[in-house]
Amino acid sequence: MVVMVLIALLVGSAAASIRSLAKSDLRSSASKMAGAVRYLFDRASTTGKVHRLVLDIDKGRYWAEVTDDRFIMAGGRETEESRQKEATKLAKEAEEAQKRAEEKAGLEEMQARYKPEPFRPKRAQFGAFKEMAIRPVDLNGARIADVYTPRLAEPLDVGQGYIYFFPLGMTEAAIVHLTDKKREAFYSLVVHPLTGRVQIKNSYVEPPLQKQYDDEDKEIVP
């Protein structure tokens, strides 16, 4: 009986240690991601370029990208259906661009240079930049449960999510939920849009699907 009690105590102690280690990894991942958010907020303000944090939910990693192009947020809330339509639209645009390139290849240089073409607005192209301190980060011992911004109809829990950072000191309001591999513990990163401040809470903060809050956590009443 004494031996069995000792074994039970040892097993319980080991399990508690494992849970404590998992929470420690989760807390560390949350702190590093919060630092990345703050860095991008400051960098967008100082460089005058639009940045974004890419959250790869399926692969459990994140990285940063920047664009030199003008970027305009799409109106309305994103849904799975709207994302599918956008993907189809991008594929069609790529196909048309390839077709135009092939048509130009068959023309003489002078004809290709002066051939009139209908105006097409340029889509902003984002790409990673090497001089940045935020290289792709793998979440060891943690995973991204979901990400929410006001432009999403509901939290995104598959694929890639984005948090955009704009010049003149502004970002999207966002909530990123991190969890351990067993989804037993959660940390929430609450990003405030006007200051870039990130609150880290050791619980699952429910996204305000129908409400919006300012940097003082006060509800914005339209």
ABEGO torsion letter per residue (X at the ends): XAAAAAAAAAAAAAAAAAAAAAAAAAAAAAAAAAAAAAAAAAAAAAAGBBBBBBBBAAAGBBBBBBBABBBBBBBEBBBAAAAAAAAAAAAAAAAAAAAAAAAAAABBAAAAAABBBBBBBBBBBBBBBAABABBBBBBBGBBBABBBBAABABBBABEBBBBBBBBGGBBBBBBBBBBBAAGABBBBBBBBAAAGBBBBBBBBBBBBAABBBBAAGBBBBX
